[in-house]
Amino acid sequence: MRKKAIVFGATSGIGKELAKLLVNDGFVVAITGRRDEKLKEIQISSPNIHCNKTKKEKSLYH
């Protein structure tokens, strides 16, 4: 069974790099973020990355 991880805020910075590292270590990674275009770019880069857009109205900080 493959290891799985969820990375929040994965459209840039630390979250994006963490998702890449996890994939390189054999994880199947689910990513979330607010920028659709960035999520799609990241998902296209690896078949082991799956994405979901975070809805602004559900954010704890808005």
Buried (B, 14 or more C-beta within 10 A) or exposed (E): EEEEBEBEBBBEEEBBEBBBEBBEEEBBBBBBBBEEEBBEEBBEEBEBBBBEEBEEEEEEEE
